[in-house]
């Protein structure tokens, strides 16, 4: 476990430079440039809000709670989008960076850090937009917003572990890349992206909690939209499980990385 953080500390400048390069490369050559980083989530929010609230007349079905369905839905989509981006990139992470794999001196574990952190950039922008819209369209913000880093931390840790695990497996089993799209869709529709855990039938709540996105989605809504404390007990459990996944993912990565160059 110590090796995980020793590596990121030793190579922090390398990680910083490659994260910046990755972010700028996304919008390089486009007319609007970095504006797309804000425009894309805004367009997504507008589309989902129009479809669900105006066409389908959907409402957030929690008793005695009045909340904008579009904002509640946006919370879930931000979290799912973060995991989707990390896992999708992980399936091709080492294959698309063969030049780094061939270099013995390059710290390959940092590629996962770079992927998770660069995708976090879009999450931060989307959450900033969400907070702004909550002030305009919702009931404002409360001091509970200060818990935001604690809400995101367990998922950040889990994504590191899953990134190391998936990227390592994908080197040897290319089918993972074909399967990932369907898996991410399954994660979306078995989470609480479109509804609250409170309104779900009692019989399926325990199954919804198996999905690693559920607790994060509902906790994010609690602090940003509903102005209440997050589900601390579930968050702590999530943090423990995420730490285990991170450790196992890093262990598996170190166990299998010696064969990457031969396979690629």
N, C-alpha and C positions, 0 to 999 in steps of 0.2 A: 504493500500500500504506500509506503514511503517513497518508493521508486516512481510512482505516478506523479507525485508533486515535485520530486527532485528534478525530474525531466522538464516539467513546464517552467520551473524556476530557472534552470540552467539555460534554457533555450527561449526565454521570454521575448527577447528582442527579435529572434527569428520568427516566432509565432506572430508577434505584432506586425512585422513587415509583410508576412504572407497573408495575414488576415486583411490588411489594408489593400494588398494587391488583388485578393479575391473579390472584395467588395467593389472596388473600382472597375474590375474587369467585367462585372455583370452589366454595367451600363455604358461601357466604353463604345463609342461610335454611335450611340443613340442621340436623337435630337434633343430630348429633354434631360438626358443624363440622370443624375441622382434624384431628380424630381419623381421619376418612376417609383422610387422606393416608398414614397408617400401616396402617389397617385394610384398604384395598383391596389393597396388595401382599401383605399377610399372607394374605388370603383367596385370592389368586391362587396364592401359593406352596403353600398347603394343598391346593388343588384339583389342581394339577399333580403334587404329591408323591403324593397319594392315587391319582391315575389311573395315573401312570407306574411308581411303585415298588410299590404294593400290588396294583393290578389287572393291569398289564402286566409286573410284576416286572423292570422295566428296570434295568440296571446301567451305570455309566460304564465303557465297554470299553477302558480303557487298562491295559496290562499292568503288574502290580506296583503299581497305584495303587488304593487303597480310598477312594472319595469318595461322599458322599451325592448321589444323582442329582438329587434335588429342588433342592439348593443349586447344583449345576452348571448345571442348567436355568435356575434363577432368574437366574444371572449373564447368560445369553444374553438372557433376556426383558427384563431391565432395559435393556440396551443397545439392543435392537430397539425397545422402548417409547419410548425417548428420541427416536430418529430418527423413529419413526412419529408421535409427537405434533408434532414440529417441522414435518415435511413436510405433515402433514394441515392444520395451522393455516396454513401458508404458502399453501396453495391459495386461501384466503379472506382472507388477511391485509389486503390493501388494500381489498377489496370491503367487508369488515366494519368498516373504519376510514375510510369516505369523508370523514367530517368532518375528519380529519387531512390527507387527500390534498388537500382543497380549500384548506387553509390553507398559503399559500406559505411561511410562516416555520417550519413544523413540519419537523424533520429526519426524513424518512421512513425513512432507513436504520436509525434506532434501533428501529423496530418489530420488526425481525428480531432485534436484540440482546435485546430484551425477551422475545420468544418463546423464544429458546434458553435464556436465563437462567432464566426462570420455569419452564420444563420441567425444567431442571437441578435445581430444588428437589425435585421428586418423585424424581429419580434419587438425590440425596443421601440422602433419607429411606429409600429402598429399599435402598441400599447399607449404610446404618447398621443396618437390620433384618437384612440379610444377614450382616454382621459379628457381630451379636449371636447369630444362629442358628448361625453357624460356631463360636462359642465353646461353644454348648450342644450342638449336634448333630454337629459336625464334629471336626476336629483342632485347634481353636483358631486363633489368628492368629500370624503371624510378622512380623519386621521388614520383610518385603517389602511389607506394606500401605502403607508410606510412599511407594511408587511410584505409588499410586493416581492422584494428580493428573496424572502423566506419561502414564498410560494413557488418561485421559479427554480430555486436551488435544487430541490429533489429531482426535478425533471432534467436539469442540466447535468447532474451527476449520472442519472440513468442513461442519458443520451451518449455520454462519454463511453460508458460500458457497452451499450448496444453498438455504438460506432466501431469500437475495437473488435467486438464479436462478429458483427455482420461483415465488415470490411475484410476480416481475416478469412471467414468462411467463403466469401464471394470469390476469393482468389482461387480456391480449389473447386467450388461448386458454382458455376456461372448461372445455373438455373435460379439462384436466389434473386437475381436482377429481374427475371421474368415474373417471379412470384410476388415481388415486393409491392407492385401497384395494387393488386387485389388485396393483399394483407393490409395495406394502409387504408383502403376503402372499408374493409371490415372493422378496423380500429375506429374509424369515424362513426360508423353506424351502431357500434356497440358501446359507444361512450355517451356522455350526456351533452353532446354538442347541440342537440336540437331541443332538449328538455332538461328539467332539473331532476336531480336524484330524489328530491322530496316528492315529486309527482309520479315517479316510476312505481309500478305495481310492486308490492312488497316481495313478491316471489322472485323478481328478477334483480332486485337491488344488489344482492350479494354477488351476482354475476357481473353486473355493471362495475362493481368495485374492483374486479379482477383486471379490468382495463386500466392501464397506468395513467391514462389521460383524465379519467373521471374525477378523481380527487382534485387535480390541479385545475381543471375547468371550473368546478363548482366553487373552489376556494377563491379563484380569481374573480368570479362574479360576486362572491360575498364581500370582498374588500373594495372592489371598484364600483359596483352598481348598487348592491343591497345595503352597504354601510354597516356590515356586521362582522364579527370575528370569523375567521376561517375555521375549518374543521381540524383543530390542532392534533387531536389523537390520530386521525387518519393521515395527516401530513407527516407526523413523526414515523408512523408505520411505513409510509411511502419512502421517507428518507432512509430508513434502515434497509429496506428492500433494494432501493436504488444504490446504496453503498455496496451491498453484496454483489449486485449486477456489475457495478463498475470494477470491483476487485476481480470477479470472474472473467469479465471481458478483457481486462488488462493481462491477466494470467494466461488466457487462451491466446491472445495476441503474441505475447512473448514466447509461448510454446511453439507457435506455428510460423513465426516470421522468418525463420532461417530458410524455409523452402520457397519463399515468395519469388526470389530471383530466378530460381529454376523453372517454376511454373509459368511465370510471365515472360 
